[in-house]
Protein backbone atom coordinates (compact mmCIF):
# COMPACT_ATOMS: atom_id res chain seq x y z
CA UNK A 1 0.00 0.00 0.00
CA UNK A 2 1.41 3.40 -0.94
CA UNK A 3 0.90 6.55 1.10
CA UNK A 4 -1.16 9.41 -0.31
CA UNK A 5 1.06 12.25 -1.43
CA UNK A 6 0.54 15.36 0.69
CA UNK A 7 -0.86 18.48 -0.96
CA UNK A 8 -1.08 22.11 0.13
CA UNK A 9 -4.61 21.61 1.51
CA UNK A 10 -3.15 19.16 4.05
CA UNK A 11 -1.22 22.06 5.59
CA UNK A 12 -4.51 23.90 6.21
CA UNK A 13 -5.72 20.95 8.29
CA UNK A 14 -2.78 21.06 10.74
CA UNK A 15 -4.12 21.81 14.25
CA UNK A 16 -4.05 25.42 15.45
CA UNK A 17 -0.55 26.61 16.39
CA UNK A 18 0.90 23.51 14.74
CA UNK A 19 3.76 23.62 12.28
CA UNK A 20 4.21 21.30 9.33
CA UNK A 21 6.02 21.06 6.02
CA UNK A 22 5.65 18.88 2.98
CA UNK A 23 8.89 16.95 2.54
CA UNK A 24 9.29 14.53 -0.35
CA UNK A 25 5.52 14.44 -0.76
CA UNK A 26 4.80 13.65 2.91
CA UNK A 27 3.28 15.88 5.58
CA UNK A 28 5.81 16.28 8.39
CA UNK A 29 4.58 17.74 11.69
CA UNK A 30 7.13 19.49 13.89
CA UNK A 31 7.16 21.81 16.84
CA UNK A 32 8.01 25.47 16.31
CA UNK A 33 11.51 25.27 17.82
CA UNK A 34 12.43 22.23 15.75
CA UNK A 35 11.11 23.89 12.60
CA UNK A 36 13.10 27.07 13.21
CA UNK A 37 16.30 25.17 14.03
CA UNK A 38 16.02 23.10 10.85
CA UNK A 39 15.22 26.15 8.75
CA UNK A 40 18.18 28.07 10.17
CA UNK A 41 20.63 25.22 9.60
CA UNK A 42 19.60 24.90 5.96
CA UNK A 43 19.78 28.62 5.23
CA UNK A 44 23.03 29.23 7.12
CA UNK A 45 24.67 26.33 5.27
CA UNK A 46 23.80 28.24 2.07
CA UNK A 47 25.43 31.44 3.39
CA UNK A 48 22.39 33.32 4.70
CA UNK A 49 23.15 35.71 7.58
CA UNK A 50 19.68 36.04 9.16
CA UNK A 51 16.49 33.97 8.95
CA UNK A 52 13.12 35.57 9.67
CA UNK A 53 10.23 33.31 10.64
CA UNK A 54 7.02 35.35 10.49
CA UNK A 55 3.86 34.04 12.14
CA UNK A 56 1.05 36.41 11.19
CA UNK A 57 -1.51 34.41 13.19
CA UNK A 58 0.37 35.10 16.42
CA UNK A 59 1.73 38.48 15.33
CA UNK A 60 5.34 37.63 16.02
CA UNK A 61 8.63 37.42 14.16
CA UNK A 62 11.50 35.14 15.20
CA UNK A 63 14.92 36.09 13.89
CA UNK A 64 17.80 33.64 14.01
CA UNK A 65 21.22 35.04 13.12
CA UNK A 66 24.28 33.17 11.86
CA UNK A 67 26.51 35.03 14.34
CA UNK A 68 24.30 34.05 17.34
CA UNK A 69 22.73 30.65 16.59
CA UNK A 70 21.84 29.80 20.18
CA UNK A 71 19.72 32.89 20.88
CA UNK A 72 16.94 33.57 18.38
CA UNK A 73 15.13 36.85 19.04
CA UNK A 74 11.35 37.19 19.16
CA UNK A 75 9.68 40.45 18.18
CA UNK A 76 5.98 41.09 18.67
CA UNK A 77 3.59 43.47 16.96
CA UNK A 78 4.60 47.08 17.59
CA UNK A 79 8.24 46.26 18.36
CA UNK A 80 11.01 47.36 16.04
CA UNK A 81 13.03 44.44 14.64
CA UNK A 82 16.45 45.00 13.09
CA UNK A 83 17.95 43.24 10.09
CA UNK A 84 21.54 43.01 11.34
CA UNK A 85 23.89 41.52 10.17
CA UNK A 86 22.14 40.86 6.84
CA UNK A 87 21.26 44.50 6.14
CA UNK A 88 23.39 46.95 8.14
CA UNK A 89 21.71 50.03 9.55
CA UNK A 90 18.16 49.02 8.58
CA UNK A 91 15.44 48.66 11.18
N, C-alpha and C positions, 0 to 999 in steps of 0.2 A: 504494500500500500504506500503510495507517495503522499507527501504532505502538500496541502494547498499552498500555492505561492501567495505570500502576503502582498496586499495592495494598499494604496494610500488610505482608503476608507478604514482599514484595520487600525490605523493610527488614531482615528477619531473615536474608536471604541475603547481606547486605553482608559482605565479609571482616572477620575479627577486627580490632579497633581502627580500622575504617573508619567514616566518618561519611557519612550521606546524608540527604536530605530528599525528600519528594514535592512537586514544584512543578508546578502546572498539569497534574497527572496523569502527570508524568514523574519517574522516579527520577534524582536529581541527586547524584552522588558529589562529595565535597569533603574537603579535609584539615581537621584540627581547627582550625588557626589561621584558615583562611578562613571556616569555619563560625561560629566565635566572633565574628570581625570583622563578618560580615554580620548576625548576630543582634544584636550590640550596636548597630550603626548603625540598624537597624529600631526597636529598643526606645527608644533615646535620642531618635530623631526624634519618638517619641510621648510623650516627657516622662519616661521611666523614669530613675531615678537610678543603679541598680545592676542588673546582669544576672548571675545565677548560672547556671553551666553545670555540672550535676552528672553525673559519670560513675561510676555505682555499680560498673561492672565493673573500673575501675582505682582505685576508692576515692579519687577526688580531686574537688575543687570548684574551678572557675576563676571568679573574680569580676572583672568589668570594670565600672569606675565612670565615670560621665559626667564627673566632675571630674578624671579621670586616664586618658584613653582609651589612651594609648600603653603603659601598664604594667599589664596584667591581673595579678592575684595568684592563685597556685595554693596551695591548702590540701590537705593529705593527711590521711588517717584519723588521728584522735587530736589534730590541731591545732585550735585555736580560731579560727574565722573570724568576722569582724565584719560587721555589716550597714550600716556607715556608707557614704554619707550618707543612705541610704534610710530607715533606722530608727535614730535616734540613741540611743546608750547601750545597744544590745542586742548581745550577743555570742553 
